[in-house]
Amino acid sequence: MEEELIRYIAENLVNDPSAVKVNRREAGRTTILELNVAQDDMGRVIGKSGRVANAMRTLLRASADNQRGGRIVLEIE
């Protein structure tokens, strides 16, 4: 579910939605989502002063708290 949420947000922000990729890794109770976008779209996903990235992380934390109580981390590459 978290992957689809991040993919949906990113695809609607960037100029090249076909380059959006989300990978999921598990490390104990921590879930790591890696978001990959085209280099030209990196600024759109991060946002001014990191506001867009922080908003996506906030949504992920709210989603993780409701589901299983584990920690979730978003890495933008």
N, C-alpha and C positions, 0 to 999 in steps of 0.2 A: 504494500500500500504506500509506504513512504517513497519508494522509487517512482511510482506513478505520479505522486504529488510533485516531487522535485522536477521530474521530466516535463510535466504539464506547465509548471511555472516557467522553467527555462526555455522551453520551445516557444512560449508566447512572448518572451523578452528579446530573443536574439534575432538576427537577420538570417541566420543559416540554421534552421531547426533540424536539418538532417545530420548535423555534426554533434548534436546533443547526445551524450551517452551517460548513463548512470550505472555504476557498479556497486554491488553490496558485498561487504566483508563482515564477518563476525569475529570478534575478539573477546571471548568470555561473555560477559553481560553487555558488552558495548557493540553496537552496530555502527559500522563506518560506511557512509555513502560517499562515493567519489563521483563528482560531477565534472565531466569533460565537455568543453565547448570549443568552438573555433577561436583562435587567438584574437581575431578582430572583435569578437563578442564578449570577451572577458570583462571589459569595463561595464557592459550592460548588466551582466549577472552579479558583479560585485556591487555596483552602484556607488554613488557619491558617499565617501567616508564609510563604505561597507554597509550601507543601510539595507540594500536589497538582500545581500548575503545574510545579514543578521536577521532579517524578517523571515527568510526561509528556514534558518536554524531555529527560530522561535516556534514556527509552525511544526517543525519536526519534533521538538521537545514536547510540545503539547500532544502530538500524536503518540509518541512513545510512552508518555506518562499514562495515557488512557488505555494502552494496550497491554503492556507487560511490565512496566516499572523499570525497564532497562535504560541505559544511556544511549543516545544516538548522536553521531558526529557527522557533520557535512564538510567534506574537503573539496575545494574547487580547484581544478587543475586546467 
